[in-house]
C-alpha cells in the first residue's frame, strides 16, 4: 500500500460505524489493489462509494460523498 493510500484508508476508516470495519477494509483493499494494477475506474470508485456508504456512521455519509465528488472532478481533468 502506498503512503497516500494508507492516509486515505485511515480517513475512510475513521468514518466507519463500529462493527463494519472488516467489510470496509475488504472494499478498500480491492479498490487499492485495482488502483495499483491500473484498473481502478470511475465506475469502480462509484461502486466502492455505494458499498461503503451503508457501513458509515450517519454523520459521515456526506463527507464520503463530498470526497468522492472531489475525486471525480480530478479524474475529469
C-alpha positions, 0 to 999 in steps of 0.5 A: 500500500502506498503512503497516500493510500494508507492516509486515505484508508485511515480517513475512510476508516475513521468514518466507519460505524463500529462493527463494519470495519472488516467489510470496509477494509475488504472494499478498500483493499480491492479498490487499492489493489485495482488502483495499483494494477491500473484498473481502478475506474470511475465506475469502480470508485462509484461502486466502492462509494455505494458499498461503503456508504451503508457501513458509515456512521450517519454523520459521515455519509456526506463527507464520503460523498463530498470526497468522492465528488472531489475525486471525480472532478480530478479524474475529469481533468 
